[in-house]
Amino acid sequence: MKTDIDIKDDIYSHIKGSGLAMMVSGQLSKTLRPDKSTAEDIVISMLANVNRQIQEAFVNINIYVADLQKGTQFVENTIRLRELCTASSELLEVGRGEGYRFSLDEQRVLEVPGSNEHVINNKLLYKFAKS
């Protein structure tokens, strides 16, 4: 069985050094987003981890994108969101490693409450075959 930390390590290794990681202005993190960050950060977090014959887990890969200011309002940066949605879906569509594989289950763009930014939420289904 892999722990949540092991699974986040696998996903981190897949993203680190990739074109997606190079595209963003911020950091790639397995724990928390840097405090008060306004950069395009990528944060990996666990949703569920079920231990069966084939271990299954759901993992979130969140990419934060600042909104654009239009007069006194802030609106989503659709051009940048589209670029990062495309890059993340290409990178995360399917991945493999030693004993595991993952696939992109769902991708959504959501407003971040209380902040002038949106987040691209990439939900992965991670499977590990025990030997």
Secondary structure, DSSP 4 states (H G I P E B T S, - for coil): ---HHHHHHHHHHHHTTSHHHHHSSS-EESS-PPTT--S--EEEEEEEEE-SSEEEEEEEEEEEEEPEEETTEEE--HHHHHHHHHHHHHHHSEEEETTEEEEEEEEEEEE-TTSSEEEEEEEEEEEEE--
